[in-house]
Amino acid sequence: MSSTPNAVPPPPGGKKSSVGSIVSQHAPAAIGILLLACVAFGMKYVVVASFLSSRRTEQVREHGQPAVAEVLSVRETNVYVNGKPRLRVEVRVIPPDAPEFSLEFTETMQYSNVGKYIEGNLLDVRYDPEKPDVIVVIGLAKPRLPSADERPQ
């Protein structure tokens, strides 16, 4: 054996180690670190996206245009969040001073709120005219009696 300064001693058995064997020895740790970094970044993204979404929802709830939305269809997604069902709801939004439009949204809700999402029901909603893909359901729309001009004579 030659003695050179800073030389790495050969592994048992006398064979020199190659770069491939060093990488394969440390690959599980590197993969674990990479996965941990991806999960941490993904969680950060989910938390930020959730915060922005809830902030946007509150802005629409407080400052959005009021409208009535008719429930066109309700479908189960077979997804439950903390035991609450997540439903896909299609509605036709009827603003008082703009053209109507349809959209579909997914909402996780308490079982006690599922009853308002029945086809044909009218919902009191708020929406952002700039981005009408976001609506906030306030509750069931209050029935309105026809005005004197609308009543049959």
Secondary structure in CASP SS format (residue, H / E / C, confidence):
PFRMAT SS
TARGET T0000
AUTHOR 0000-0000-0000
METHOD secondary structure of the structure
MODEL  1
M C 1.00
S C 1.00
S C 1.00
T C 1.00
P C 1.00
N C 1.00
A C 1.00
V C 1.00
P C 1.00
P C 1.00
P C 1.00
P C 1.00
G C 1.00
G C 1.00
K C 1.00
K C 1.00
S C 1.00
S C 1.00
V H 1.00
G H 1.00
S H 1.00
I H 1.00
V H 1.00
S H 1.00
Q H 1.00
H H 1.00
A H 1.00
P H 1.00
A H 1.00
A H 1.00
I H 1.00
G H 1.00
I H 1.00
L H 1.00
L H 1.00
L H 1.00
A H 1.00
C H 1.00
V H 1.00
A H 1.00
F H 1.00
G H 1.00
M H 1.00
K H 1.00
Y H 1.00
V H 1.00
V H 1.00
V H 1.00
A H 1.00
S H 1.00
F H 1.00
L H 1.00
S H 1.00
S H 1.00
R H 1.00
R H 1.00
T H 1.00
E H 1.00
Q H 1.00
V H 1.00
R H 1.00
E H 1.00
H H 1.00
G C 1.00
Q E 1.00
P E 1.00
A E 1.00
V E 1.00
A E 1.00
E E 1.00
V E 1.00
L E 1.00
S E 1.00
V E 1.00
R E 1.00
E E 1.00
T E 1.00
N E 1.00
V E 1.00
Y E 1.00
V E 1.00
N C 1.00
G C 1.00
K E 1.00
P E 1.00
R E 1.00
L E 1.00
R E 1.00
V E 1.00
E E 1.00
V E 1.00
R E 1.00
V E 1.00
I E 1.00
P C 1.00
P C 1.00
D C 1.00
A C 1.00
P C 1.00
E C 1.00
F E 1.00
S E 1.00
L E 1.00
E E 1.00
F E 1.00
T E 1.00
E E 1.00
T E 1.00
M C 1.00
Q C 1.00
Y H 1.00
S H 1.00
N H 1.00
V H 1.00
G H 1.00
K H 1.00
Y C 1.00
I C 1.00
E C 1.00
G C 1.00
N C 1.00
L E 1.00
L E 1.00
D E 1.00
V E 1.00
R E 1.00
Y E 1.00
D E 1.00
P C 1.00
E C 1.00
K E 1.00
P E 1.00
D E 1.00
V E 1.00
I E 1.00
V E 1.00
V E 1.00
I E 1.00
G E 1.00
L E 1.00
A C 1.00
K C 1.00
P C 1.00
R C 1.00
L C 1.00
P C 1.00
S C 1.00
A C 1.00
D C 1.00
E C 1.00
R C 1.00
P C 1.00
Q C 1.00
END
